């Protein structure tokens, strides 16, 4: 797990995982840990569903051997969950703002 600080004062948590279905459980633990540190445990169930969907999509559609899961808190009221191919840097403004769900390629 990698922890980096951001200008908002909240750390960003990320982990590169193998592209396999079992990685969803590891990603959920990462999300729960970050939310607990931020005192946002009430979001754990919804965020767990979102990160599971993101990891499942990456497992099903990625061509690389690994996926990167990122949990960030860009503001006091926002949480960003990202799941993408391999250990690449974050694009500006990437990931989800808040805790929202979706299915397939429309999730960004």
C-alpha positions in Angstrom: 0.0 0.0 0.0 1.2 3.5 -0.8 0.2 6.5 1.2 0.8 10.0 -0.2 -0.2 13.4 1.2 -2.3 15.9 -0.9 -2.9 19.6 -0.6 -6.2 19.0 1.1 -4.3 17.5 4.0 -5.8 14.1 3.6 -3.6 11.2 2.5 -4.2 9.3 -0.7 -4.1 5.5 -0.4 -3.2 3.3 -3.4 -2.3 -0.3 -4.1 -1.3 -2.2 -7.2 -3.0 -5.6 -7.2 -2.9 -8.6 -9.5 -5.7 -8.6 -12.1 -7.7 -11.4 -10.5 -11.1 -11.6 -8.9 -9.6 -12.0 -5.4 -8.2 -8.5 -5.6 -11.7 -7.1 -5.0 -11.5 -8.2 -1.3 -8.1 -6.5 -0.9 -9.4 -3.3 -2.6 -12.4 -3.3 -0.2 -10.0 -3.5 2.8 -8.0 -0.6 1.4 -11.2 1.5 1.1 -12.4 0.6 4.6 -9.0 1.5 6.0 -9.0 4.9 4.3 -12.5 5.7 5.3 -11.8 4.7 8.9 -8.8 7.0 9.1 -11.0 9.8 7.8 -13.8 9.1 10.2 -16.1 8.2 7.3 -17.0 4.6 8.2 -20.6 5.2 7.3 -19.6 5.2 3.7 -17.9 1.8 3.8 -20.8 -0.3 2.5 -21.5 2.0 -0.5 -17.8 2.5 -1.2 -17.3 -1.3 -1.0 -19.9 -1.9 -3.7 -18.3 0.8 -6.0 -14.7 -0.4 -5.6 -15.9 -4.0 -6.2 -17.5 -2.9 -9.5 -14.4 -1.0 -10.5 -12.1 -3.9 -9.8 -14.4 -6.4 -11.5 -14.5 -4.3 -14.6 -10.7 -4.0 -14.6 -10.4 -7.8 -14.2 -12.8 -8.4 -17.0 -11.6 -5.8 -19.5 -8.0 -5.0 -18.8 -5.1 -6.4 -20.8 -2.4 -5.7 -18.2 -1.4 -8.1 -15.4 -2.1 -5.6 -12.7 -4.7 -3.0 -11.6 -4.2 0.0 -9.5 -6.8 1.0 -6.8 -6.7 4.6 -5.5 -8.7 6.0 -2.6 -8.5 9.8 -2.3 -10.3 12.6 -0.4 -10.0 15.6 -2.6 -12.1 17.8 -0.3 -13.8 17.6 3.1 -17.1 16.4 1.4 -15.7 14.2 -1.3 -14.2 10.8 -1.6 -12.7 9.6 -4.9 -12.4 5.9 -5.7 -10.4 4.8 -8.8 -9.6 1.5 -10.4 -7.4 1.4 -13.5 -5.0 -0.7 -15.4 -1.5 -1.1 -14.0 0.6 1.3 -11.9 0.1 4.5 -14.0 -0.1 8.0 -12.6 -3.5 9.6 -11.9 -4.9 11.7 -14.8 -6.1 15.2 -13.7 -9.6 15.0 -12.3 -9.8 11.2 -12.8 -11.9 8.8 -10.6 -15.2 9.1 -9.0 -16.3 12.0 -6.9 -18.5 11.1 -3.9 -19.8 7.6 -3.7 -21.7 6.7 -6.8 -22.4 3.5 -8.6 -22.6 2.6 -12.2 -22.0 -0.3 -14.6 -19.6 -0.7 -17.5 -17.6 1.8 -19.5 -19.8 4.7 -18.3 -18.2 4.6 -14.9 -15.3 7.1 -14.8 
